[in-house]
Amino acid sequence: MKKRKHFLLSALWLLLLAGCDKIDPEKPGNLVPPTVAEDPALPAVQLSRTKLHVQTFGEPKNSKIFILEGGPGADFRYMLELNRTINDYRLSDQYFVVYHDYRGSGLSRRHPTEELTRDLLFADFEELVNRYTTPGEKIILIAHSYGGFVAAQYMNKHPERIKGAVLLEPAWFSNELGDQYVGDKQNYLGIGVNQVTWMRQFISASDHATADYYAQASDLAVGNKLRGDSPECLGKGWRGGAAVILSIVFDPNKEQFDVTPGLSLVKPKVLFLSSSNTRDIGFNFPDSNGFCGKG
């Protein structure tokens, strides 16, 4: 009786396996979500040098808010929390709110590593701002982590166009500040560096999907350990950008940058936000709830 039961279970298992279609991991959408270059149904903006995944909310006639997520390599999905209605009010009731994934990140077009630099990501953002505004129109920036650096780039170059800015735990604005922050803290044998060097073997110009898959998987696996993320903070992204992480975050040439010279010309006050859960900046706000994010 037992032999017969085992035979029936084995036969059923074989039938199930035979009925399963093989999935090609290189086909767009099977391993990770397709980008705007692969799925024309995604909301996107074609710029002069790339195609970005962009979503807007509110009336275009209203004052413009540009949301800049962390990363690079993250996407704006987790920043959509800013769309929530609180006390019967949401930003898009009063403002025109623009989100975009950086080139090489999220659902935006993928590029070879030589086309993934801080300057090119910033040039894309400048062009995007000009696409949605009139000449000289002032804008508001809400930025998190690496997005804070992009915001500082814009404020440094276009201080006259800033109507307001909120920087949520921003990244450093120059190599010097970064060196002061990192100092001796960088553990080159630690899990974060190992994660990236392990991911490096999968990246190529023709196989971003595989590399992005491993970037996302490894981020989910070690995010809580590296950043102290609570479970609800993990997984709020569409697709990791492995190539841009390797090109900018772990830049082997250590590209020199300093976007501080023009910041003193920004007239509106800039609001910096941190929380008691923030390990990077080290502020201590005892009643803060923290902010789920990356970068």
N, C-alpha and C positions, 0 to 999 in steps of 0.2 A: 504494500500500500504506500509506504514511504517512497519507494523507488518510483512508483507511478506519479506521485505528487511532485517529486523533484523533476521528473521528465516533463510534466506539464508546465511547471514553472519555467524550466529552461527553454522549452519550445515557445512559450509566450514571450519570454525575453528576446529571443532571436527574432520573432515576428515584429516586435516593437523596434528593434534595431534596424531591421530590414526596411521598415516603413519610414524611418527618419531620413529626411533629405540632408545631404551634406551642405554645410554653409561655407561659402568662400569668404575667408576673413579679409580678403583684399577688395571685395565688392563694397562700395560705399554704403554705409548704414548698418552693416552686419556686425562690425566690431565696436565702432563708436559712431555717434550721430554724424551724418554727412554735413559738410560745410556749405556755405552759400555758393561755392563754386560747383557743387554737386547737386544741390537741391534748389531749383529756382523758386520754390514755394516759400522759402524762408525770407523774412523781411530783411532787405539788404540795401546798401548804397554802393554804387560803383564809383570809385574815386579814380584819379589819374593813374595810380600805381598799384591799386589793389581793390578788392571788393570786401566790404565789411558787413558783418551781421549787426544790424541797427534796429532798435525799437524805440518808438516815440509815444508819448502820452500827453494828452491835453491839446489845447488850441494853439496852432502855430503863431497866432497874432500876439500871444502872451509873452512875457519875459522868459528867457531861455535858461534852463538849468541843464548842465552837462554832468552826467554821472560818470566817474572814473573808478573802475574796480581795481583790486589789487592784482598781484602777479609779478611780472608778466607770466603768462601761461594759464592764468585763471580766466574766467569769463564773468559777465555781469549778472548771471542768474541769481546769485546770492544777494546782490544789491537790489533786486526787485522787492526786497523787504521794505524798501523806502516807499513803495507804492501803496502800502497798507493804509486803510482809513483809520484815523485815530481821532476820537471825539468829533465824528462826523466831518472830518476834514482830511483831504489828501493833497499832495503837492500838485497833482495835475489839475486840481480845481482852479488853481491860480497861475500855474506856470506851464510852459511847454517843456517837458522833460525828455532828454535824449540819452539813451544808453547805447554803447557800442562795444563789441569785442575787438581788442587789438588785433592787428594782423598776426597770423600764426597762432592765435588763441581762440578758445571757444568755438564758435561756428563760423568765424571769419576765414577767409582764404588762407591756405598754407603757402609758405614760401621757403626757398632754400635758406640755409643759415646765414649766408652772406647778405641776405635781404632782410635780416632781422636785427636791427640796431635800435638804440634809444632814439637816435635822430629820425629814423624812418617812422617809428611808431608815433613820434611827436608830429612829424610832418603830416601824417594821416589825420591826426586829431585837428591840426590847424585847418586842413582842407575841409574836414567835416563841420567844424564851427562855421566856416565861411559859407558852407552849403545851406545852413539853416538860419543864418543871420544876415542882416543888412550891413553894409560897410559902416564900421565904427560902432555898431550896436554893442552895448555892454551885456556881459553874461555872468551867470553865477556858476561856480564850480563846487561840486560835492565829491570828494575823492577819498579813497581808502588805500592805505599802504603804498604800493607802487604807483597807484593812481595819484597819490599826493605828490610824488615826484613829477608826474606828467603835468599836474596842475601848477606846480612851481615853475616848470619850464615855460608854461603859457604865461603865467604872471610875470616872469622875468623878461619875456620878450614883448608882451603886450599889456603892460600895467594899466594903460589907459582904458582897456576894455573890460576891466574887472568891476563888476557890480557888487560882488560878495563871494566869499569862499569859506567852505567848511572842510577841514582836513581831519580825517579820522585815522589816527595813528599812522602818519605819513612816513614813507621811506626817506632816507637822508638825501640831501640836495647837492652833495658834492662828494668826491672821493675822500677828501680830508675828513668830513663829518662821518662818512662810512667807516673809515679806518679808526676813528675815535670810538665809534660804537662797537665795532667788531673786536678790535684790539686783539687780545689773547683769547677771546671767547670761542673763536672758530676751532672746532674739533675736527681735524682732517681725517680722523679715524671714526667719526661719529656716524650715526644712522642716516643723517641728512645727506652727507657727501656720498656715502655708500649707495644711497638710493639713486642719486644722479649718475654716478659712474656706472652703475648697473644698467640704468636706462639708456646710457649713451650707445651701447652696442646695438640698439634697435633702430636708431634714427638714421634715416637716409632721405634724400629729396623725393624719392619715389614711394616711400612707405611710411608716411606720417601717421597713418591710422594705427599701425602696430605700436609705434613709439608713444603716441598719445594714449593708447590703451594702457600701456605699462605705467605711464606717468600718472594717469588717473588712479589705477589700481594701487600703486605704491603710495600715492598721497592718502588714499583712504586707509591704507594699512598702518601708516606711521604718523598721520596727521595729529592724532590725539597725543602721541608720545612726544612729538617734536614741539607742538604749539600749545598743548594743554587744551585742545578743542573738546568741548562737550559733544556727545553723540549727535545732538540736533544740528551742530555746526558742520558736520561732515556730509559730503556728497551733494552739496547744493551747487552743482556746476554741470554744464553740458558735456564738456570735453577738455581734457588737459592739453596744453600746448608744449610738447616735449622740446621741439626745436628752439622755440623762443626762450625756454628755461635755460637750455644749454648755451645759447648765444649771448644772453644778457645777464641772467642771474649768476651763472658760472662762466663768465667771460674769461677765456684763457689769456686774452691780451690786455685785460683790465683797462677798458676804454676810459679815458680821462673825461670828467665832466664836473661842471660847477654852474649851477643855475641861480646862484644867490645875488649876483651884482645888481640886478634890476628890481629885486623884491622890495627894496626900500621906497620905490616909486609907486607902489600899490597903495592907493589912498584908503579904501575901505579896510576896516579891521578884519583880520582873518581869524576864524574860530578854530582852535585845535581841540580835538576830543580824544580822550583816552578812557580807560576804565580800570577797575580794580583787578580785572582778569588779564590786563596787559603786562606781559613780561618784558617786552622790548623797550618801552619808554620808561617804565618803572614808576609811573605816577600811582598814587594810592587814593582812589575815590571810593570810600567804603560803601556807598549806597548805589553804586553803578551796577548795571546788569550785564555789561560786556557787549561785544559785537561779534557775531559769527562772520568769519571771513577768511580769506587766504592772503598770502603775500606778506 
